[in-house]
Amino acid sequence: MLNPSRRDFLEQALAATGVALAGLPAAHTAAAAESQPQAVTHPGDKVRMAVIGVNGQGRGHVGELKQLADVDLVAICDCDPAAYVRLCEQQFKNELRPPEYVQDVRRLLDRRDIDAVTIATPNHWHALMAVWAMQSGKDVYVEKPCSHNVEEGRVITQWARKLGRMCQMGVQSRSMSGMRQTLDFVKSGKLGAVKAARAICFRQRNSIGLVDTPAPIPPGLDFDLWAGPAPADVPKRKKLHYDWHWTHLTGNGDLGNQNPHELDKARWGLGKQELPRRVVSLGGRLGYVDNGDVANCQVTIFEWDDALLISDVRGLPLKTPVTYGLKGQKAFAGACNVWYGTEGFAVGPNYASGAAFAYDGTPLGAWSGGSYRDHFANFVAAVKSRNHADLHLDIEDGHLSSALAHLGNVSWSLGEDVAPGTRPSLAAADPHVAATWESFESYLAENPIDFTSTKLKLGRELSIDPRTERASDADANRLFGREYRKGFELPRV
């Protein structure tokens, strides 16, 4: 139970937003009154920060930032006051005055006493919120994917350069020592030329259910703010929170949820600083019919002139171990990577470790170490140095990795229903691609999928100009952006 003095503070602050404490399902909430402008932090001082969006990943942001000695966490912003309630119960039980609560992100960004923000909202808000924050003079740490579509990532990058802001994407493995050492080895030449990589996401995702009624709106939540750039129609599903990942208006499926972590590491190892020239995706929302409309099982092939990246997303149960024929390897599980060189290969089984092998299974090296906090510490260091080159995942890299997911989803969304066993022609003769299709087809056959009610779709092969980041296909180019609701348009440079 809250001590009386703390509850009094929270109730007084709550009154500023007109949200009734009794109307919330948790024990307390708060809303900060507007603060008087204060001097912006200078290098060497504590960086005054706020976290935006604490219903999921943002709670982890708060936990890590609290541990950094050079950060002063001054505010929490979420359109759902109950999210702040839960956060206080979990992480600020013993504090009389937790960070202030602000419901409207626009009011938060108006404040002069905040130097930087982290963003962990639904994906459809990432780009607009990042740009607004930079325009208000704040540096930005934005969760993956940094964008909801291809165009948004380039726009964020343009604003970061124009305004001289630090902007980092939240793929935490970029700052973990074990992963950085693994990638140093991958790029050292000791594996020979590395021309192929895998981004693997084997994570079961259950159905979100099928209803024909709007999702219940949590008490006190400002749905207009939740919707933001998206249509202000309450989605039809069982719950509003988290399941936004599985509808295209607000999320990007697991290709754009978990797999940007692995896509980023794969591209990092290949050394590619531009979009691929060709992309094709095959998959579907298979095995159940629900209110989701993005794929749960999806293989995407990305081809540069001299390299391949294979994304393998499987959301149904994995019944047979998958090793892709690599000698001496344990079955791949969860989220992981493989980089293939002419003389050997490397495996990253998680965010913080990696190992390299010759193709006969002989170990060549292993590395481990690091934590999530390292990535936040790197961001704070760059905020102080004012040099975006100090960021381990500067927004331009974040854009390129996020755009891979978006390209795959564009290809898939423009596809046609096909029979199981159908394969795209792109890079079909490559042994890594062929092994992927063989494994993926076996995996689908092992699951009870009714292909008459849940369709397998072969996406349209896209041709991309890396210089312009546009496709040769007008339909695809329309899907590289989105329509923005009035009042929530994305500012362009």
C-alpha positions, 0 to 999 in steps of 0.5 A, spaced: 500 500 500 502 507 498 504 511 504 499 517 505 504 522 503 506 519 496 499 518 495 497 525 496 502 527 491 500 523 486 493 525 487 494 532 487 498 531 480 493 527 477 488 532 478 492 536 473 489 532 467 482 530 470 483 523 470 480 520 476 484 515 481 478 511 482 477 510 475 483 506 474 484 499 475 491 500 479 492 503 486 494 510 484 496 514 478 499 521 477 500 527 472 505 532 472 503 540 472 507 544 467 514 545 469 518 552 469 523 552 463 530 550 466 537 550 463 538 545 458 543 540 460 550 541 458 556 536 457 558 533 463 552 534 467 547 529 468 542 528 462 535 529 464 531 524 460 524 522 459 521 515 457 515 515 452 511 509 452 511 504 458 506 499 457 511 494 454 519 495 452 519 502 455 519 499 462 525 496 461 528 503 458 526 506 465 529 500 469 536 501 465 536 509 465 535 509 473 542 505 473 546 510 470 549 515 474 549 521 469 542 520 467 536 524 471 529 521 469 524 526 470 518 524 467 514 518 464 509 519 458 504 515 456 497 516 453 494 510 458 495 513 465 494 505 468 501 504 465 504 509 469 500 506 475 503 499 474 510 502 473 510 506 479 508 500 483 514 495 480 519 500 480 518 506 484 515 503 490 520 506 495 520 513 492 516 519 495 516 522 488 517 518 482 518 521 475 512 526 473 507 523 469 505 527 462 499 524 458 500 528 452 507 527 448 506 534 445 506 537 452 512 533 454 516 535 448 514 543 450 518 542 456 525 545 456 528 541 462 528 535 458 534 534 454 533 527 451 527 522 450 526 514 449 521 512 445 517 505 446 510 506 443 507 502 438 511 502 431 506 507 428 508 513 432 516 512 432 517 516 426 513 522 428 515 522 435 522 522 434 521 528 429 517 532 433 522 531 439 528 533 435 525 539 432 523 541 440 531 540 441 531 533 444 536 527 442 532 521 441 533 513 443 527 510 439 525 503 439 526 498 433 523 498 428 525 506 428 519 507 423 513 504 420 515 504 413 520 505 408 520 513 407 519 514 415 526 512 416 530 516 411 525 522 414 528 521 421 535 521 418 534 527 414 532 531 421 537 528 425 542 531 420 539 537 419 538 539 426 544 536 429 541 531 434 543 524 436 538 519 434 539 512 436 535 505 434 534 500 440 537 494 438 541 493 444 546 487 441 549 493 437 553 495 444 554 488 447 561 487 447 560 479 446 556 481 439 561 487 437 567 482 438 563 477 434 562 482 428 569 484 428 571 477 427 566 476 422 568 482 418 576 481 419 577 476 413 578 470 418 572 467 415 574 469 408 569 473 404 562 473 408 557 473 402 551 470 406 547 471 412 541 469 416 536 473 420 532 467 424 526 468 429 523 462 431 518 464 436 511 461 437 506 467 437 499 464 439 492 467 436 490 474 438 483 471 437 477 473 433 472 478 435 467 483 431 467 488 437 472 494 438 477 493 443 475 495 450 479 502 452 482 502 458 479 507 463 483 514 462 486 512 456 486 518 451 485 514 444 486 520 440 493 520 442 494 512 442 491 512 435 496 518 433 498 518 425 493 512 424 486 512 423 482 514 429 477 507 429 478 503 435 480 496 432 476 490 432 480 485 437 480 482 444 485 487 447 488 494 445 495 493 448 501 489 445 496 486 439 497 492 435 504 488 433 499 484 429 495 489 424 499 493 419 496 499 421 500 500 427 505 494 427 509 490 422 508 483 424 514 479 427 518 481 421 518 488 423 518 486 431 523 481 433 527 481 427 529 488 426 534 485 431 537 480 427 536 483 420 541 489 423 546 484 425 546 480 419 546 487 415 552 489 419 556 483 418 555 483 411 557 490 411 552 493 407 550 500 407 544 501 402 538 497 401 538 491 397 536 491 389 531 485 390 527 483 395 521 477 395 517 474 401 513 468 402 509 466 408 502 467 411 498 468 417 497 461 418 494 456 422 489 460 425 484 465 423 484 471 428 484 479 428 491 479 425 492 481 418 500 480 418 504 474 417 506 469 422 510 465 418 515 468 413 521 467 409 524 473 405 530 473 401 534 480 400 539 480 394 545 485 393 549 484 387 554 480 391 550 478 397 544 475 400 540 476 407 535 470 408 530 472 414 526 466 417 520 468 421 516 462 424 511 463 429 508 456 429 510 451 434 517 448 431 517 441 432 523 438 428 530 441 430 533 446 425 540 446 423 541 448 416 546 442 415 551 446 419 556 441 422 556 440 430 551 446 431 545 445 436 538 447 433 537 454 432 531 457 437 529 464 439 532 469 435 539 468 432 544 469 426 548 466 422 554 469 417 557 465 412 564 466 409 568 462 404 572 459 409 567 458 415 561 461 419 559 464 425 553 464 429 550 469 434 545 465 438 543 471 442 544 478 443 550 478 447 555 472 444 557 469 438 562 463 436 565 461 429 567 455 426 570 452 420 565 448 416 568 441 418 565 444 425 572 446 428 571 452 433 575 458 431 573 463 437 567 464 442 565 471 445 560 473 450 559 479 454 554 485 455 548 488 457 542 492 455 544 498 459 550 498 455 546 501 449 543 506 453 550 508 456 552 509 449 546 513 447 548 518 453 555 518 452 553 521 444 548 526 447 554 529 451 559 528 445 555 531 440 558 526 435 553 521 432 559 517 429 559 515 437 553 512 436 553 504 436 546 504 432 546 511 429 539 512 426 541 511 418 543 504 420 537 504 424 533 506 418 537 501 413 535 495 418 528 497 419 527 498 412 529 491 410 523 489 414 518 494 411 521 491 404 519 484 406 512 486 408 511 490 402 513 484 397 508 480 401 502 484 401 502 485 394 503 477 393 498 472 391 495 466 394 499 460 392 499 452 393 504 449 399 511 448 396 511 454 391 518 457 391 520 464 389 525 464 383 530 469 386 536 466 388 533 459 387 540 456 386 543 458 392 544 453 397 543 457 403 536 459 400 534 452 397 536 449 404 531 454 407 525 453 403 526 445 404 526 446 412 520 451 411 516 447 407 517 441 412 516 446 418 509 448 415 507 440 413 508 439 420 503 444 423 496 443 422 494 448 417 488 449 413 491 452 407 484 453 404 482 458 410 489 461 412 493 462 405 500 461 403 502 468 399 508 469 394 510 476 395 511 480 389 519 480 387 521 488 388 526 491 384 529 497 388 534 503 387 538 503 393 540 511 391 533 513 391 530 508 396 524 507 391 522 501 387 520 500 380 513 498 382 508 504 383 504 499 387 510 498 392 512 505 392 505 507 395 506 502 400 513 505 402 509 511 406 502 511 409 497 516 410 497 520 416 491 523 420 490 530 420 494 533 426 499 528 426 502 529 419 510 527 418 514 533 417 518 533 411 525 536 411 
